[in-house]
Amino acid sequence: MKTARLLTALAVLATFAALPPAAEETFSAFPNALGMFGSTLSGNAGGGLHYQRWGKAYGWQVTAGGFYDPVDATGRPLEYSMTLDGLRALYTNYYGNAFSGRLYLWGSVGHQGYIAGDDEPNGMRAGTLALDAVCGLGIGMEVTLLQHFSFPFQFGYSGTFPSTPRISFTVAGGLRYRY
């Protein structure tokens, strides 16, 4: 019985010794991430495909996406957005090889556009093209599982101008694969 326990303990230790580097190194060992990301850019939908890159304490990420549906008679037939975020890590923590996290600040600049639909709340005439600059600031958190599966969550304030001037609370999130 003692031999079985000893062999089990040795097998567990050998398994942990064979695992990849500690999650403490997740962001330096796997500085790139690809995935999807969505945001409420000042009340308008934003998001799409997403790329992120971290250095030691600074990083950046870019998101671009949109849709076009010319048959949509009431909503917006075209809507797109592109944003570039600068990132500054504040705190990174890890819990063994399976779980790590990072707290960071983000600053965003970008562009969004849409063709107004019939039911625009701001009184724009249907078919009008609205082009806006986007900027924002906030706090972000990233949870990484098994060093590769990344779940980012960001919140803060963003604004758009000149077509539809607005500042509002923004929430964003996504799913990425770190490599």
N, C-alpha and C positions, 0 to 999 in steps of 0.2 A: 504494500500500500504506500509506504514512504517512497519507494522507488518510482511509482507511478506519479506521485505528486512532484517529485524532483524532476522527472522527465517533462511533466507538463509545464512546470515553472521555467525550465531551460528552453522549451519550445516557444513559450510566450516571449521570453527575453530575446531569443534568436529572431523571432518575427519582428519585434520592435527595432532590433538592430538593423534589419534589412529594409526598413521603411525609408522613404525619401527623406531629404534634409528636414529639419524641424521647421514648422510653419513660421517661425520667427523670420526665416529667410524667404517666405513666400513671395513678397513683393520685390525682392532683389533677384531671386532665382527665376521668377516668372513675371517680368516687368510689363509684358504686353497682355492685353485682353481684348477679345472680340465678342460682340453680342448684340443685344437689342436694348433700347433705352427709350422711355417715354416720359413726357413732361407736360405740365399745364401752363406753359409759357404765357404768363399774364392773361390767363383765361382762354387762350387758344391752344388747341392740341399741337404738340410738338413731339418729335422723336423719330425713331427709325433705327437704322443700322448704326453701330457704335464701336469706336476704337478707343482704347486707353493705353497710356504709357506712363510708367513711374520711373523716376530717377531715385536718388537717395531720399530726399524730403520733398521734392517738387515733381509734379507730373502735369499731364494735359490729356484732354479727351475731346473727341469730335463726334458729333451725332448729325446724321442727315437722313431725311425721309420725307415722304409725302404721298399723296394719292391724287388721282385724276379720274373722275366719273362724269362724263358729259351728259349722261342720261338723268342724273340727279337734278330734279326740277326745283326742289324746295331748299335743299341744303347748299353747301358750297361745292361746286363741281371740281375745284382745284384747291388744294391746300398743301403747302410744303414748308419745311424749316431746316435750317443748318445752324449749328451752334459749335463754338469752340470754347472750352473751359480750361482755365488755369487752375491747378490744384496745389495745395500746400498741406502736407501731412502734419497733424498735431500730435497724434498718439497712435502707436501700433502695438497690438498685443497678440499673443498666441497662446493656445492651449494645446500643446502637443502637436502631433502631425495632422490632426483632423480638422482643426478649427483655428481661424485667425481673424483679426478685425483691425480696421483702421478708421480713425476719425480725422476728417480733413475739412479745410475751407475751400470753397470754390468761387470763382469769378467767371462770368460768362459774357460773351459777345456773340452776336449772330444776326441772322436775317430770316424773316418769314414772309410768306406771301399767300394770298388767297384770292379767289374770285368770289365776290359777294353773291349769296343766294337770295331767294325771295323773302326769307324771314330773318334778315339781319336786324339785331336789336339796336344798332347804332344809326339806323336810318340810311345806310348806304344803298344806292340804287343797285338792283340786281344786275350782274354782269360786270360790275366795276372791279378792276384789279387793285387790290390793296397791297402795298409793299411796305414793310416795317423793319426797322432795326430793333434788335433785342439786346438787352443787357441785364445782368443780375448778379446777386451775391448771396451766399448762404453757407450752410453746413452740410457735410456729407458723411455717411457711414458706409463702410463696405464690410460685409461678412463673407469670408472665404471658407468653403468646406473642401476638405481633401486637397488643399493647395491649388485647386484649379477652378472650382465652381464658385463664381463670384456673384453676390447679390447686393448691388448698390442701392442706397436710399439717400435722396437729397431733399432738402427743403430750404427755403429762403424767400427772397423777394426778387421779382423780375419786372421789367418794364418794356413797353413797346412804344415806338414813335416813328414817323410823324402821322401816318394814315389813321391809326387808332391809338391815340395816346392813352396809356393805362399803366398803372403800377399795381401789382397784386401779389399775394402770397402764392408761392409756387411749390409744388410737390413733384418729385420725379423718382423713378425707380427702373430697375431693369434686371437682366440676367446676362452674365458674361462667362466666357471661358478664359482663364488665365493661361498663358503659355510663355 
